[in-house]
Amino acid sequence: MSGSDDRAWMPTASDLAELLGLVAVHQDRQAFAALFRFYAPRLKSFLLRQGFSDSECEDLIQEAMLNVWRRAASFDIAKAGVSTWIFTIARNAGIDRRRREARALQPAYEDPVEESDPAPSAEGELISRQSEQQVRAALERLPPDQATVIRLSYYSDNPQSEISKALGIPLGTVKSRMRLALQRLRQLMEERE
């Protein structure tokens, strides 16, 4: 697959679970590479929004994906989706890094307070899983042209100018569809609450 094909690849939840299963059972390097290619840019965007620098993001992505490789056998589809599980690993890696940095900045005479990052509660995991399912369900109710723009933007992490080129439509049309789709998604999500 070339780099542009990777961005266009939109795996389903079952595709991701299958890849992770291959990693867990067979230590399948190709499956892991596919997961890495899919998640690395998404994790970077996520971590940048958390305030990490580019180099910190690269380190955290490596750390998170190494944990995915090591802990793939512990993944349980009944508890969370693959994306939720991987983003939680990355979030926890970021929290751990910030805690280490904070401890390093504390004066030597102070006793640092040890805080453990609790495992996500069953309620938290349920809410996260339900939110992911609700967004996917709402996305299915959008007109196809709006759903395509949302998927290319948020799931494939493409800028609007690339979406315009990929779909062969004007940039203004992409922006209009995006705005309409986000408004409709908000309405659909509010209806479910």
Residue, then its C-alpha position, 0 to 999 in steps of 0.5 A: m500500500s502506498g502512503s495515499d492508499d493508507r489514508a483512504w483505507m477506512p477499516t471497520a470495527s471488525d477489521l480493526a478487531e481482526l488485525l488486533g486478533l492476528v497480533a495477539v494470537h500470531q504476533d503478526r507483524q503485517a497486521f501490526a504494521a497496518l494498525f500502526r499506519f492507521y493509528a499513528p496519524r490519529l494518535k498524533s493529532f490526539l496527542l497534539r491536542q493534549g499539548f504535547s510537542d511533535s517529538e513528544c508525540e512521536d515518543l508517545i506513539q511509539e510507547a503506546m503502540l509498543n504496549v499494543w503489541r505487548r498487550a494485544a492478547s489482553f484486549d477484550i472486544a466485550k469491554a471496549g472497541v479497538s480504537t477506544w482501547i488504543f486511544t486509552i493506552a496513548r492517553n495513559a502514556g501521556i498522563d504517565r509522562r506528565r506525572r514523571e515530568a512533574r515529579a522531576l520538577q519537584p524539589a528534592y525535599e518534598d515527598p511526591v504524591e504517588e497517584s495511580d491512573p485507575a483502570p477505566s471503570a466499567e461505567g466509563e468504558l460503557i459510556s465510551r463504547q456507547s458514545e462510539q456506537q452512537v456516533r457511528a449510528a448517527l453517521e449512518r443516518l447522514p446523507p452519503d455525501q456528508a458522511t463521506v466528507i466526515r469520514l475522510s476528515y475525521y477518520s482518515d485525518n485529511p485536510q479539507s483541501e485534500i478531500s476536495k481533490a479526492l472527491g473532485i468537488p470545490l473546496g466550498t462544497v466540502k466546507s458546506r457539507m462538513r458544516l451541514a454534517l456536523q449540525r446534523l450529527r449534533q441534532l442526532m446525538e441530542e435526540r439520543e440523549 
